[in-house]
Amino acid sequence: MVQSRERRDVRRRGGRRSLAFLSIVLAGVLLAAGCGQQDTESGGESQQDQTTSETNLLPEGVVVALDGVQTYFPEIERQTATSENSTAAGAPDATRMVIYEGGDGRRVTISVDRYPSPDAASAAFEQAIDKSEVVPGFVALPAPAGVGDKAFAGSVTQGVDTHIGYGALAGAYVVGVTSAGYPATPENADKLAGLTRDAVEKATAA
């Protein structure tokens, strides 16, 4: 009985690790890792910067603000955290991640990773794609057209947890947009694709 419970716990932790892994590699966004932050911080009030490395932190203006997120997801109510994206693929010279959340616990995470060169960004983007495709439960989605130089999309459902991630390569930037708690319907995927376009435009214009 105890062994059976231990096996279930191991499988459950393994599922969480898979989601966390996808959060790192799927277009450079913190999916489950970012959601882990939200679970501890979503008591209500908006959080300030969670980073300890200001040198590596992009200005918050590179990320789509709350009202821009609400254009696609009006139920999202507040920003709950912002920090550097410490688990971005490759070796960016600066990053920014912002997490938004609704009253029902659904979340949208946006990350922007800036690399020393377009070649470095491209290598990191390809690395993220390769690793994400081996995550258990991963399903590729149609990449949004006309977003940056290259785009990538996918979803993962494990148990009751579903995450949808979109990422784009744009010059020396990798931009990622992820939702948590939304089913991977065409409507939700289209919303996330639209937000990804806005996120790329915002990041590259900042």
PyMOL CGO cylinders between C-alpha atoms (Angstrom):
from pymol import cmd
from pymol.cgo import CYLINDER

trace = [
    CYLINDER, 0.00, 0.00, 0.00, 2.80, 2.35, 0.97, 0.3, 1, 1, 1, 1, 1, 1,
    CYLINDER, 2.80, 2.35, 0.97, 4.80, 1.37, -2.11, 0.3, 1, 1, 1, 1, 1, 1,
    CYLINDER, 4.80, 1.37, -2.11, 1.77, 1.97, -4.34, 0.3, 1, 1, 1, 1, 1, 1,
    CYLINDER, 1.77, 1.97, -4.34, 1.31, 5.42, -2.84, 0.3, 1, 1, 1, 1, 1, 1,
    CYLINDER, 1.31, 5.42, -2.84, 5.00, 6.15, -3.35, 0.3, 1, 1, 1, 1, 1, 1,
    CYLINDER, 5.00, 6.15, -3.35, 4.74, 5.10, -7.00, 0.3, 1, 1, 1, 1, 1, 1,
    CYLINDER, 4.74, 5.10, -7.00, 1.79, 7.44, -7.50, 0.3, 1, 1, 1, 1, 1, 1,
    CYLINDER, 1.79, 7.44, -7.50, 3.73, 10.27, -5.88, 0.3, 1, 1, 1, 1, 1, 1,
    CYLINDER, 3.73, 10.27, -5.88, 6.72, 9.60, -8.13, 0.3, 1, 1, 1, 1, 1, 1,
    CYLINDER, 6.72, 9.60, -8.13, 4.49, 9.59, -11.23, 0.3, 1, 1, 1, 1, 1, 1,
    CYLINDER, 4.49, 9.59, -11.23, 2.83, 12.81, -10.08, 0.3, 1, 1, 1, 1, 1, 1,
    CYLINDER, 2.83, 12.81, -10.08, 6.18, 14.49, -9.52, 0.3, 1, 1, 1, 1, 1, 1,
    CYLINDER, 6.18, 14.49, -9.52, 7.34, 13.20, -12.89, 0.3, 1, 1, 1, 1, 1, 1,
    CYLINDER, 7.34, 13.20, -12.89, 4.32, 14.81, -14.55, 0.3, 1, 1, 1, 1, 1, 1,
    CYLINDER, 4.32, 14.81, -14.55, 5.07, 18.10, -12.83, 0.3, 1, 1, 1, 1, 1, 1,
    CYLINDER, 5.07, 18.10, -12.83, 8.69, 17.90, -13.94, 0.3, 1, 1, 1, 1, 1, 1,
    CYLINDER, 8.69, 17.90, -13.94, 7.59, 17.26, -17.53, 0.3, 1, 1, 1, 1, 1, 1,
    CYLINDER, 7.59, 17.26, -17.53, 5.38, 20.34, -17.47, 0.3, 1, 1, 1, 1, 1, 1,
    CYLINDER, 5.38, 20.34, -17.47, 8.18, 22.33, -15.86, 0.3, 1, 1, 1, 1, 1, 1,
    CYLINDER, 8.18, 22.33, -15.86, 10.57, 21.09, -18.55, 0.3, 1, 1, 1, 1, 1, 1,
    CYLINDER, 10.57, 21.09, -18.55, 8.18, 22.15, -21.28, 0.3, 1, 1, 1, 1, 1, 1,
    CYLINDER, 8.18, 22.15, -21.28, 7.95, 25.52, -19.60, 0.3, 1, 1, 1, 1, 1, 1,
    CYLINDER, 7.95, 25.52, -19.60, 11.66, 25.94, -20.09, 0.3, 1, 1, 1, 1, 1, 1,
    CYLINDER, 11.66, 25.94, -20.09, 11.98, 24.72, -23.64, 0.3, 1, 1, 1, 1, 1, 1,
    CYLINDER, 11.98, 24.72, -23.64, 8.68, 25.50, -25.35, 0.3, 1, 1, 1, 1, 1, 1,
    CYLINDER, 8.68, 25.50, -25.35, 9.59, 28.76, -27.06, 0.3, 1, 1, 1, 1, 1, 1,
    CYLINDER, 9.59, 28.76, -27.06, 11.65, 29.82, -24.08, 0.3, 1, 1, 1, 1, 1, 1,
    CYLINDER, 11.65, 29.82, -24.08, 8.67, 30.48, -21.82, 0.3, 1, 1, 1, 1, 1, 1,
    CYLINDER, 8.67, 30.48, -21.82, 8.18, 29.46, -18.21, 0.3, 1, 1, 1, 1, 1, 1,
    CYLINDER, 8.18, 29.46, -18.21, 5.03, 27.42, -18.43, 0.3, 1, 1, 1, 1, 1, 1,
    CYLINDER, 5.03, 27.42, -18.43, 4.84, 25.30, -15.33, 0.3, 1, 1, 1, 1, 1, 1,
    CYLINDER, 4.84, 25.30, -15.33, 7.83, 26.86, -13.63, 0.3, 1, 1, 1, 1, 1, 1,
    CYLINDER, 7.83, 26.86, -13.63, 6.17, 30.23, -14.04, 0.3, 1, 1, 1, 1, 1, 1,
    CYLINDER, 6.17, 30.23, -14.04, 2.91, 28.76, -12.83, 0.3, 1, 1, 1, 1, 1, 1,
    CYLINDER, 2.91, 28.76, -12.83, 4.71, 27.51, -9.77, 0.3, 1, 1, 1, 1, 1, 1,
    CYLINDER, 4.71, 27.51, -9.77, 5.59, 31.11, -8.98, 0.3, 1, 1, 1, 1, 1, 1,
    CYLINDER, 5.59, 31.11, -8.98, 1.97, 32.06, -9.46, 0.3, 1, 1, 1, 1, 1, 1,
    CYLINDER, 1.97, 32.06, -9.46, 0.72, 29.36, -7.15, 0.3, 1, 1, 1, 1, 1, 1,
    CYLINDER, 0.72, 29.36, -7.15, 2.77, 30.85, -4.34, 0.3, 1, 1, 1, 1, 1, 1,
    CYLINDER, 2.77, 30.85, -4.34, 2.10, 34.47, -5.22, 0.3, 1, 1, 1, 1, 1, 1,
    CYLINDER, 2.10, 34.47, -5.22, -1.49, 34.54, -6.41, 0.3, 1, 1, 1, 1, 1, 1,
    CYLINDER, -1.49, 34.54, -6.41, -2.93, 35.48, -3.06, 0.3, 1, 1, 1, 1, 1, 1,
    CYLINDER, -2.93, 35.48, -3.06, -4.04, 38.67, -4.69, 0.3, 1, 1, 1, 1, 1, 1,
    CYLINDER, -4.04, 38.67, -4.69, -1.70, 41.65, -4.77, 0.3, 1, 1, 1, 1, 1, 1,
    CYLINDER, -1.70, 41.65, -4.77, 0.57, 42.36, -7.71, 0.3, 1, 1, 1, 1, 1, 1,
    CYLINDER, 0.57, 42.36, -7.71, 4.19, 41.47, -7.17, 0.3, 1, 1, 1, 1, 1, 1,
    CYLINDER, 4.19, 41.47, -7.17, 7.28, 43.56, -7.85, 0.3, 1, 1, 1, 1, 1, 1,
    CYLINDER, 7.28, 43.56, -7.85, 10.41, 42.37, -9.66, 0.3, 1, 1, 1, 1, 1, 1,
    CYLINDER, 10.41, 42.37, -9.66, 11.49, 38.95, -8.41, 0.3, 1, 1, 1, 1, 1, 1,
    CYLINDER, 11.49, 38.95, -8.41, 14.98, 39.16, -9.91, 0.3, 1, 1, 1, 1, 1, 1,
    CYLINDER, 14.98, 39.16, -9.91, 18.33, 39.59, -8.20, 0.3, 1, 1, 1, 1, 1, 1,
    CYLINDER, 18.33, 39.59, -8.20, 20.23, 40.38, -11.41, 0.3, 1, 1, 1, 1, 1, 1,
    CYLINDER, 20.23, 40.38, -11.41, 19.16, 43.80, -12.66, 0.3, 1, 1, 1, 1, 1, 1,
    CYLINDER, 19.16, 43.80, -12.66, 21.98, 43.75, -15.23, 0.3, 1, 1, 1, 1, 1, 1,
    CYLINDER, 21.98, 43.75, -15.23, 20.29, 40.88, -17.04, 0.3, 1, 1, 1, 1, 1, 1,
    CYLINDER, 20.29, 40.88, -17.04, 16.76, 42.23, -16.80, 0.3, 1, 1, 1, 1, 1, 1,
    CYLINDER, 16.76, 42.23, -16.80, 15.11, 43.85, -19.80, 0.3, 1, 1, 1, 1, 1, 1,
    CYLINDER, 15.11, 43.85, -19.80, 12.87, 46.86, -19.11, 0.3, 1, 1, 1, 1, 1, 1,
    CYLINDER, 12.87, 46.86, -19.11, 9.26, 45.94, -18.48, 0.3, 1, 1, 1, 1, 1, 1,
    CYLINDER, 9.26, 45.94, -18.48, 8.26, 48.01, -21.50, 0.3, 1, 1, 1, 1, 1, 1,
    CYLINDER, 8.26, 48.01, -21.50, 9.40, 45.21, -23.82, 0.3, 1, 1, 1, 1, 1, 1,
    CYLINDER, 9.40, 45.21, -23.82, 6.44, 43.07, -22.68, 0.3, 1, 1, 1, 1, 1, 1,
    CYLINDER, 6.44, 43.07, -22.68, 2.78, 43.54, -23.62, 0.3, 1, 1, 1, 1, 1, 1,
    CYLINDER, 2.78, 43.54, -23.62, 1.02, 45.22, -20.70, 0.3, 1, 1, 1, 1, 1, 1,
    CYLINDER, 1.02, 45.22, -20.70, -2.09, 43.97, -18.89, 0.3, 1, 1, 1, 1, 1, 1,
    CYLINDER, -2.09, 43.97, -18.89, -4.53, 45.87, -21.09, 0.3, 1, 1, 1, 1, 1, 1,
    CYLINDER, -4.53, 45.87, -21.09, -2.97, 44.30, -24.18, 0.3, 1, 1, 1, 1, 1, 1,
    CYLINDER, -2.97, 44.30, -24.18, -3.41, 40.83, -22.70, 0.3, 1, 1, 1, 1, 1, 1,
    CYLINDER, -3.41, 40.83, -22.70, -7.02, 41.64, -21.83, 0.3, 1, 1, 1, 1, 1, 1,
    CYLINDER, -7.02, 41.64, -21.83, -7.72, 42.39, -25.49, 0.3, 1, 1, 1, 1, 1, 1,
    CYLINDER, -7.72, 42.39, -25.49, -7.56, 38.64, -26.03, 0.3, 1, 1, 1, 1, 1, 1,
    CYLINDER, -7.56, 38.64, -26.03, -8.23, 37.31, -22.54, 0.3, 1, 1, 1, 1, 1, 1,
    CYLINDER, -8.23, 37.31, -22.54, -10.55, 39.78, -20.76, 0.3, 1, 1, 1, 1, 1, 1,
    CYLINDER, -10.55, 39.78, -20.76, -10.86, 37.50, -17.74, 0.3, 1, 1, 1, 1, 1, 1,
    CYLINDER, -10.86, 37.50, -17.74, -7.19, 38.09, -16.88, 0.3, 1, 1, 1, 1, 1, 1,
    CYLINDER, -7.19, 38.09, -16.88, -7.26, 40.61, -14.04, 0.3, 1, 1, 1, 1, 1, 1,
    CYLINDER, -7.26, 40.61, -14.04, -3.79, 41.42, -12.78, 0.3, 1, 1, 1, 1, 1, 1,
    CYLINDER, -3.79, 41.42, -12.78, -0.04, 41.05, -13.06, 0.3, 1, 1, 1, 1, 1, 1,
    CYLINDER, -0.04, 41.05, -13.06, 1.21, 38.67, -10.38, 0.3, 1, 1, 1, 1, 1, 1,
    CYLINDER, 1.21, 38.67, -10.38, 4.96, 38.51, -11.00, 0.3, 1, 1, 1, 1, 1, 1,
    CYLINDER, 4.96, 38.51, -11.00, 7.79, 39.79, -13.15, 0.3, 1, 1, 1, 1, 1, 1,
    CYLINDER, 7.79, 39.79, -13.15, 11.38, 38.63, -13.25, 0.3, 1, 1, 1, 1, 1, 1,
    CYLINDER, 11.38, 38.63, -13.25, 14.22, 37.64, -15.50, 0.3, 1, 1, 1, 1, 1, 1,
    CYLINDER, 14.22, 37.64, -15.50, 13.62, 34.41, -17.42, 0.3, 1, 1, 1, 1, 1, 1,
    CYLINDER, 13.62, 34.41, -17.42, 16.42, 32.52, -15.69, 0.3, 1, 1, 1, 1, 1, 1,
    CYLINDER, 16.42, 32.52, -15.69, 15.77, 29.28, -17.58, 0.3, 1, 1, 1, 1, 1, 1,
    CYLINDER, 15.77, 29.28, -17.58, 15.68, 30.68, -21.11, 0.3, 1, 1, 1, 1, 1, 1,
    CYLINDER, 15.68, 30.68, -21.11, 17.32, 28.47, -23.72, 0.3, 1, 1, 1, 1, 1, 1,
    CYLINDER, 17.32, 28.47, -23.72, 20.89, 29.22, -24.73, 0.3, 1, 1, 1, 1, 1, 1,
    CYLINDER, 20.89, 29.22, -24.73, 22.72, 32.22, -23.29, 0.3, 1, 1, 1, 1, 1, 1,
    CYLINDER, 22.72, 32.22, -23.29, 20.68, 35.43, -23.63, 0.3, 1, 1, 1, 1, 1, 1,
    CYLINDER, 20.68, 35.43, -23.63, 22.28, 38.66, -22.50, 0.3, 1, 1, 1, 1, 1, 1,
    CYLINDER, 22.28, 38.66, -22.50, 19.01, 39.92, -20.98, 0.3, 1, 1, 1, 1, 1, 1,
    CYLINDER, 19.01, 39.92, -20.98, 15.46, 38.64, -20.42, 0.3, 1, 1, 1, 1, 1, 1,
    CYLINDER, 15.46, 38.64, -20.42, 12.09, 39.58, -18.95, 0.3, 1, 1, 1, 1, 1, 1,
    CYLINDER, 12.09, 39.58, -18.95, 9.15, 37.40, -17.95, 0.3, 1, 1, 1, 1, 1, 1,
    CYLINDER, 9.15, 37.40, -17.95, 5.76, 38.70, -16.81, 0.3, 1, 1, 1, 1, 1, 1,
    CYLINDER, 5.76, 38.70, -16.81, 2.93, 36.57, -15.41, 0.3, 1, 1, 1, 1, 1, 1,
    CYLINDER, 2.93, 36.57, -15.41, -0.72, 37.63, -15.55, 0.3, 1, 1, 1, 1, 1, 1,
    CYLINDER, -0.72, 37.63, -15.55, -3.59, 35.88, -13.80, 0.3, 1, 1, 1, 1, 1, 1,
    CYLINDER, -3.59, 35.88, -13.80, -7.36, 35.88, -13.61, 0.3, 1, 1, 1, 1, 1, 1,
    CYLINDER, -7.36, 35.88, -13.61, -9.60, 35.43, -10.61, 0.3, 1, 1, 1, 1, 1, 1,
    CYLINDER, -9.60, 35.43, -10.61, -10.29, 31.84, -11.65, 0.3, 1, 1, 1, 1, 1, 1,
    CYLINDER, -10.29, 31.84, -11.65, -6.59, 30.96, -11.61, 0.3, 1, 1, 1, 1, 1, 1,
    CYLINDER, -6.59, 30.96, -11.61, -6.07, 30.95, -15.36, 0.3, 1, 1, 1, 1, 1, 1,
    CYLINDER, -6.07, 30.95, -15.36, -2.75, 32.49, -16.40, 0.3, 1, 1, 1, 1, 1, 1,
    CYLINDER, -2.75, 32.49, -16.40, -0.90, 34.03, -19.28, 0.3, 1, 1, 1, 1, 1, 1,
    CYLINDER, -0.90, 34.03, -19.28, 2.90, 34.27, -19.26, 0.3, 1, 1, 1, 1, 1, 1,
    CYLINDER, 2.90, 34.27, -19.26, 4.95, 36.39, -21.65, 0.3, 1, 1, 1, 1, 1, 1,
    CYLINDER, 4.95, 36.39, -21.65, 8.72, 36.23, -21.93, 0.3, 1, 1, 1, 1, 1, 1,
    CYLINDER, 8.72, 36.23, -21.93, 11.25, 38.14, -24.00, 0.3, 1, 1, 1, 1, 1, 1,
    CYLINDER, 11.25, 38.14, -24.00, 14.83, 36.87, -24.30, 0.3, 1, 1, 1, 1, 1, 1,
    CYLINDER, 14.83, 36.87, -24.30, 17.46, 39.01, -26.03, 0.3, 1, 1, 1, 1, 1, 1,
    CYLINDER, 17.46, 39.01, -26.03, 20.59, 37.32, -27.39, 0.3, 1, 1, 1, 1, 1, 1,
    CYLINDER, 20.59, 37.32, -27.39, 23.99, 38.75, -28.41, 0.3, 1, 1, 1, 1, 1, 1,
    CYLINDER, 23.99, 38.75, -28.41, 23.23, 38.08, -32.09, 0.3, 1, 1, 1, 1, 1, 1,
    CYLINDER, 23.23, 38.08, -32.09, 20.51, 36.73, -34.38, 0.3, 1, 1, 1, 1, 1, 1,
    CYLINDER, 20.51, 36.73, -34.38, 22.56, 33.56, -34.84, 0.3, 1, 1, 1, 1, 1, 1,
    CYLINDER, 22.56, 33.56, -34.84, 22.66, 32.98, -31.07, 0.3, 1, 1, 1, 1, 1, 1,
    CYLINDER, 22.66, 32.98, -31.07, 18.92, 33.58, -30.83, 0.3, 1, 1, 1, 1, 1, 1,
    CYLINDER, 18.92, 33.58, -30.83, 18.24, 31.17, -33.71, 0.3, 1, 1, 1, 1, 1, 1,
    CYLINDER, 18.24, 31.17, -33.71, 20.35, 28.44, -32.11, 0.3, 1, 1, 1, 1, 1, 1,
    CYLINDER, 20.35, 28.44, -32.11, 18.52, 28.84, -28.79, 0.3, 1, 1, 1, 1, 1, 1,
    CYLINDER, 18.52, 28.84, -28.79, 15.16, 28.77, -30.54, 0.3, 1, 1, 1, 1, 1, 1,
    CYLINDER, 15.16, 28.77, -30.54, 15.97, 25.54, -32.38, 0.3, 1, 1, 1, 1, 1, 1,
    CYLINDER, 15.97, 25.54, -32.38, 17.22, 24.00, -29.15, 0.3, 1, 1, 1, 1, 1, 1,
    CYLINDER, 17.22, 24.00, -29.15, 13.94, 24.88, -27.46, 0.3, 1, 1, 1, 1, 1, 1,
    CYLINDER, 13.94, 24.88, -27.46, 11.92, 23.29, -30.26, 0.3, 1, 1, 1, 1, 1, 1,
    CYLINDER, 11.92, 23.29, -30.26, 13.96, 20.08, -30.27, 0.3, 1, 1, 1, 1, 1, 1,
    CYLINDER, 13.96, 20.08, -30.27, 13.62, 19.60, -26.53, 0.3, 1, 1, 1, 1, 1, 1,
    CYLINDER, 13.62, 19.60, -26.53, 9.94, 20.46, -26.34, 0.3, 1, 1, 1, 1, 1, 1,
    CYLINDER, 9.94, 20.46, -26.34, 8.99, 17.83, -28.90, 0.3, 1, 1, 1, 1, 1, 1,
    CYLINDER, 8.99, 17.83, -28.90, 10.07, 14.99, -26.59, 0.3, 1, 1, 1, 1, 1, 1,
    CYLINDER, 10.07, 14.99, -26.59, 8.03, 16.13, -23.59, 0.3, 1, 1, 1, 1, 1, 1,
    CYLINDER, 8.03, 16.13, -23.59, 5.32, 13.53, -22.73, 0.3, 1, 1, 1, 1, 1, 1,
    CYLINDER, 5.32, 13.53, -22.73, 1.92, 14.76, -23.86, 0.3, 1, 1, 1, 1, 1, 1,
    CYLINDER, 1.92, 14.76, -23.86, 3.32, 17.33, -26.27, 0.3, 1, 1, 1, 1, 1, 1,
    CYLINDER, 3.32, 17.33, -26.27, 1.14, 18.11, -29.31, 0.3, 1, 1, 1, 1, 1, 1,
    CYLINDER, 1.14, 18.11, -29.31, 2.36, 20.42, -32.06, 0.3, 1, 1, 1, 1, 1, 1,
    CYLINDER, 2.36, 20.42, -32.06, -0.02, 23.19, -33.12, 0.3, 1, 1, 1, 1, 1, 1,
    CYLINDER, -0.02, 23.19, -33.12, -0.02, 25.18, -36.36, 0.3, 1, 1, 1, 1, 1, 1,
    CYLINDER, -0.02, 25.18, -36.36, 2.54, 27.95, -36.04, 0.3, 1, 1, 1, 1, 1, 1,
    CYLINDER, 2.54, 27.95, -36.04, 1.11, 31.45, -36.42, 0.3, 1, 1, 1, 1, 1, 1,
    CYLINDER, 1.11, 31.45, -36.42, 1.86, 32.94, -39.82, 0.3, 1, 1, 1, 1, 1, 1,
    CYLINDER, 1.86, 32.94, -39.82, 3.73, 36.19, -40.21, 0.3, 1, 1, 1, 1, 1, 1,
    CYLINDER, 3.73, 36.19, -40.21, 5.16, 36.25, -36.70, 0.3, 1, 1, 1, 1, 1, 1,
    CYLINDER, 5.16, 36.25, -36.70, 8.84, 37.14, -36.58, 0.3, 1, 1, 1, 1, 1, 1,
    CYLINDER, 8.84, 37.14, -36.58, 11.36, 35.19, -38.63, 0.3, 1, 1, 1, 1, 1, 1,
    CYLINDER, 11.36, 35.19, -38.63, 10.13, 31.82, -37.43, 0.3, 1, 1, 1, 1, 1, 1,
    CYLINDER, 10.13, 31.82, -37.43, 7.35, 30.64, -35.10, 0.3, 1, 1, 1, 1, 1, 1,
    CYLINDER, 7.35, 30.64, -35.10, 6.53, 27.53, -33.13, 0.3, 1, 1, 1, 1, 1, 1,
    CYLINDER, 6.53, 27.53, -33.13, 3.48, 26.35, -31.18, 0.3, 1, 1, 1, 1, 1, 1,
    CYLINDER, 3.48, 26.35, -31.18, 2.41, 23.39, -29.08, 0.3, 1, 1, 1, 1, 1, 1,
    CYLINDER, 2.41, 23.39, -29.08, 0.39, 22.24, -26.12, 0.3, 1, 1, 1, 1, 1, 1,
    CYLINDER, 0.39, 22.24, -26.12, 0.74, 19.77, -23.30, 0.3, 1, 1, 1, 1, 1, 1,
    CYLINDER, 0.74, 19.77, -23.30, -2.03, 18.19, -21.27, 0.3, 1, 1, 1, 1, 1, 1,
    CYLINDER, -2.03, 18.19, -21.27, -1.15, 16.03, -18.29, 0.3, 1, 1, 1, 1, 1, 1,
    CYLINDER, -1.15, 16.03, -18.29, -4.00, 15.15, -16.00, 0.3, 1, 1, 1, 1, 1, 1,
    CYLINDER, -4.00, 15.15, -16.00, -6.17, 18.24, -15.67, 0.3, 1, 1, 1, 1, 1, 1,
    CYLINDER, -6.17, 18.24, -15.67, -3.34, 20.63, -16.55, 0.3, 1, 1, 1, 1, 1, 1,
    CYLINDER, -3.34, 20.63, -16.55, -3.24, 22.07, -20.06, 0.3, 1, 1, 1, 1, 1, 1,
    CYLINDER, -3.24, 22.07, -20.06, -0.66, 24.56, -21.27, 0.3, 1, 1, 1, 1, 1, 1,
    CYLINDER, -0.66, 24.56, -21.27, -0.50, 26.16, -24.70, 0.3, 1, 1, 1, 1, 1, 1,
    CYLINDER, -0.50, 26.16, -24.70, 2.74, 27.79, -25.79, 0.3, 1, 1, 1, 1, 1, 1,
    CYLINDER, 2.74, 27.79, -25.79, 3.62, 30.00, -28.73, 0.3, 1, 1, 1, 1, 1, 1,
    CYLINDER, 3.62, 30.00, -28.73, 7.11, 31.23, -29.49, 0.3, 1, 1, 1, 1, 1, 1,
    CYLINDER, 7.11, 31.23, -29.49, 8.71, 33.35, -32.16, 0.3, 1, 1, 1, 1, 1, 1,
    CYLINDER, 8.71, 33.35, -32.16, 12.22, 34.15, -33.30, 0.3, 1, 1, 1, 1, 1, 1,
    CYLINDER, 12.22, 34.15, -33.30, 12.64, 37.78, -34.32, 0.3, 1, 1, 1, 1, 1, 1,
    CYLINDER, 12.64, 37.78, -34.32, 16.20, 38.85, -35.04, 0.3, 1, 1, 1, 1, 1, 1,
    CYLINDER, 16.20, 38.85, -35.04, 18.13, 38.68, -31.76, 0.3, 1, 1, 1, 1, 1, 1,
    CYLINDER, 18.13, 38.68, -31.76, 14.94, 38.07, -29.74, 0.3, 1, 1, 1, 1, 1, 1,
    CYLINDER, 14.94, 38.07, -29.74, 12.99, 34.99, -28.75, 0.3, 1, 1, 1, 1, 1, 1,
    CYLINDER, 12.99, 34.99, -28.75, 9.48, 35.85, -27.60, 0.3, 1, 1, 1, 1, 1, 1,
    CYLINDER, 9.48, 35.85, -27.60, 7.15, 33.39, -25.89, 0.3, 1, 1, 1, 1, 1, 1,
    CYLINDER, 7.15, 33.39, -25.89, 3.52, 33.53, -24.88, 0.3, 1, 1, 1, 1, 1, 1,
    CYLINDER, 3.52, 33.53, -24.88, 1.92, 30.77, -22.83, 0.3, 1, 1, 1, 1, 1, 1,
    CYLINDER, 1.92, 30.77, -22.83, -1.49, 30.13, -21.34, 0.3, 1, 1, 1, 1, 1, 1,
    CYLINDER, -1.49, 30.13, -21.34, -2.31, 27.84, -18.44, 0.3, 1, 1, 1, 1, 1, 1,
    CYLINDER, -2.31, 27.84, -18.44, -5.76, 26.58, -17.56, 0.3, 1, 1, 1, 1, 1, 1,
    CYLINDER, -5.76, 26.58, -17.56, -7.24, 27.07, -21.02, 0.3, 1, 1, 1, 1, 1, 1,
    CYLINDER, -7.24, 27.07, -21.02, -8.22, 24.09, -23.18, 0.3, 1, 1, 1, 1, 1, 1,
    CYLINDER, -8.22, 24.09, -23.18, -6.34, 23.84, -26.46, 0.3, 1, 1, 1, 1, 1, 1,
    CYLINDER, -6.34, 23.84, -26.46, -9.31, 24.81, -28.60, 0.3, 1, 1, 1, 1, 1, 1,
    CYLINDER, -9.31, 24.81, -28.60, -8.90, 26.58, -31.96, 0.3, 1, 1, 1, 1, 1, 1,
    CYLINDER, -8.90, 26.58, -31.96, -10.41, 29.71, -30.41, 0.3, 1, 1, 1, 1, 1, 1,
    CYLINDER, -10.41, 29.71, -30.41, -7.90, 29.81, -27.55, 0.3, 1, 1, 1, 1, 1, 1,
    CYLINDER, -7.90, 29.81, -27.55, -5.03, 28.99, -29.91, 0.3, 1, 1, 1, 1, 1, 1,
    CYLINDER, -5.03, 28.99, -29.91, -6.07, 31.87, -32.19, 0.3, 1, 1, 1, 1, 1, 1,
    CYLINDER, -6.07, 31.87, -32.19, -6.18, 34.26, -29.23, 0.3, 1, 1, 1, 1, 1, 1,
    CYLINDER, -6.18, 34.26, -29.23, -2.72, 33.21, -28.15, 0.3, 1, 1, 1, 1, 1, 1,
    CYLINDER, -2.72, 33.21, -28.15, -1.42, 33.57, -31.70, 0.3, 1, 1, 1, 1, 1, 1,
    CYLINDER, -1.42, 33.57, -31.70, -2.75, 37.13, -31.84, 0.3, 1, 1, 1, 1, 1, 1,
    CYLINDER, -2.75, 37.13, -31.84, -1.17, 37.97, -28.52, 0.3, 1, 1, 1, 1, 1, 1,
    CYLINDER, -1.17, 37.97, -28.52, 2.12, 36.48, -29.74, 0.3, 1, 1, 1, 1, 1, 1,
    CYLINDER, 2.12, 36.48, -29.74, 2.07, 38.80, -32.77, 0.3, 1, 1, 1, 1, 1, 1,
    CYLINDER, 2.07, 38.80, -32.77, 1.54, 41.77, -30.47, 0.3, 1, 1, 1, 1, 1, 1,
    CYLINDER, 1.54, 41.77, -30.47, 4.27, 40.54, -28.14, 0.3, 1, 1, 1, 1, 1, 1,
    CYLINDER, 4.27, 40.54, -28.14, 6.80, 40.28, -30.98, 0.3, 1, 1, 1, 1, 1, 1,
    CYLINDER, 6.80, 40.28, -30.98, 5.95, 43.76, -32.21, 0.3, 1, 1, 1, 1, 1, 1,
    CYLINDER, 5.95, 43.76, -32.21, 6.24, 45.19, -28.69, 0.3, 1, 1, 1, 1, 1, 1,
    CYLINDER, 6.24, 45.19, -28.69, 9.56, 43.50, -27.97, 0.3, 1, 1, 1, 1, 1, 1,
    CYLINDER, 9.56, 43.50, -27.97, 11.26, 44.41, -31.23, 0.3, 1, 1, 1, 1, 1, 1,
    CYLINDER, 11.26, 44.41, -31.23, 10.02, 48.02, -31.16, 0.3, 1, 1, 1, 1, 1, 1,
    CYLINDER, 10.02, 48.02, -31.16, 11.09, 48.70, -27.56, 0.3, 1, 1, 1, 1, 1, 1,
]
cmd.load_cgo(trace, "trace")
